């Protein structure tokens, strides 16, 4: 079954918009998204510092673990938000592709954690994995921002 939203469909029906505006989960997402970006930005600097200088491995590692924890939290609360607004926990047609890509982002962050806690990856490999995860996160964040911007500008979305 293929899910997609075309340029002729609004992101939210009036009922979905009312549920979105009434739920606390919209506020939660509105707080967690910029918090996650802030943690990402600081962590990116720390990871790059480690890769360039070899200094600060512990703080870079802690920052990636924190970024990953916030990612998991935003994914769980986002699924709850989707259930409230769209009636299903994930893959609502309006956010189908963003959710699909989110799982890739989560997979890369989880790979980092598995490598870290199992000892299966070197510090260098871990930090490169973190950078890959962060690149995917940026793409995913841009997906969501473009979708929300399109909705704000005219209730239209681009698939």
C-alpha positions in Angstrom: 0.0 0.0 0.0 1.5 3.3 -1.1 1.1 6.4 1.1 1.7 9.9 -0.1 0.3 13.3 0.1 -0.1 15.3 -3.0 0.2 19.0 -3.5 -3.6 19.3 -3.7 -4.3 18.0 -0.2 -4.1 20.0 3.0 -1.8 18.8 5.7 -4.6 18.8 8.3 -8.4 18.5 8.0 -10.2 21.0 10.1 -10.8 18.3 12.8 -7.1 17.3 12.8 -6.1 20.9 13.1 -8.5 21.3 16.1 -7.0 18.2 17.7 -3.4 19.4 17.0 -4.2 22.8 18.5 -5.9 21.3 21.6 -3.3 18.7 22.6 -0.4 19.2 25.0 1.6 17.0 22.7 1.9 19.8 20.2 3.6 21.9 22.9 5.8 19.0 23.9 7.0 18.7 20.3 7.4 22.4 20.1 9.8 22.3 23.1 11.6 19.1 22.3 12.4 19.9 18.6 14.5 23.1 19.3 16.0 21.4 22.4 17.1 18.5 20.3 18.6 20.9 17.7 20.5 22.8 20.4 22.0 19.5 21.8 22.8 18.5 18.2 24.6 21.7 17.5 26.7 21.5 20.6 27.4 17.8 20.1 28.4 18.3 16.5 31.0 20.8 17.6 32.3 18.3 20.3 32.3 15.4 17.8 34.2 17.4 15.2 36.6 18.6 17.9 37.4 15.1 18.9 37.9 14.0 15.3 40.1 16.9 14.5 42.2 17.0 17.7 41.7 13.7 19.5 40.6 15.7 22.6 37.3 15.5 24.4 36.2 12.0 23.7 34.2 11.6 26.9 32.3 14.8 26.5 31.6 14.1 22.8 30.4 10.7 23.7 28.1 12.0 26.5 26.7 14.6 24.0 25.9 11.9 21.4 24.2 9.8 24.1 22.2 12.8 25.2 21.2 13.7 21.6 20.1 10.1 21.1 18.0 10.0 24.3 16.3 13.2 23.2 15.7 11.7 19.7 14.1 8.7 21.3 11.9 10.9 23.5 10.8 13.1 20.6 10.0 10.0 18.5 7.9 8.5 21.3 6.1 11.8 22.0 5.7 12.4 18.3 4.0 9.1 17.8 1.6 10.0 20.6 1.0 13.3 18.9 0.3 11.6 15.6 -2.1 9.2 17.3 -4.0 12.2 18.8 -4.1 14.3 15.7 -4.3 11.6 12.9 -5.6 8.5 14.7 -2.5 6.4 14.3 0.8 6.2 16.1 3.1 6.5 13.0 3.0 6.7 9.2 -0.1 8.9 9.0 -0.3 9.9 5.3 0.5 13.5 6.1 3.9 12.6 7.6 4.5 9.2 6.1 7.9 9.9 4.4 9.1 11.9 7.3 8.3 9.0 9.6 10.0 6.5 7.3 13.2 8.6 7.2 13.0 9.1 11.0 13.5 5.4 11.4 16.7 5.6 9.4 17.8 8.4 11.7 16.9 6.3 14.8 18.7 3.3 13.3 22.0 5.2 12.9 21.8 6.6 16.4 21.0 3.2 17.7 24.0 1.7 15.8 26.1 4.3 17.6 24.8 3.2 21.0 25.3 -0.5 20.2 28.8 0.2 19.0 29.5 2.2 22.1 28.1 -0.1 24.7 29.3 -3.4 23.1 32.8 -2.0 22.6 32.5 -3.2 19.0 33.5 0.1 17.5 36.6 2.3 17.9 36.2 5.8 19.2 37.0 7.1 15.6 34.3 4.8 14.1 31.8 5.8 16.8 32.3 9.5 16.0 32.0 8.9 12.2 28.8 7.0 12.9 27.6 9.9 15.0 28.3 12.3 12.0 26.3 10.0 9.7 23.5 9.9 12.2 23.6 13.7 12.5 23.6 14.1 8.7 20.5 12.0 8.5 19.0 14.0 11.4 19.5 17.3 9.5 17.8 15.9 6.4 14.9 14.7 8.5 14.6 18.0 10.3 14.5 19.8 7.0 11.8 17.4 5.8 9.6 18.4 8.8 10.4 22.1 8.6 9.5 22.2 4.9 6.3 20.3 5.5 5.3 22.6 8.4 6.2 25.7 6.4 4.1 24.6 3.5 1.2 23.9 5.8 1.6 27.4 7.4 1.8 29.1 4.0 -1.3 27.7 2.6 -2.4 24.4 4.0 -0.7 22.7 1.1 2.1 20.1 1.2 4.5 18.8 -1.3 5.1 15.1 -1.4 
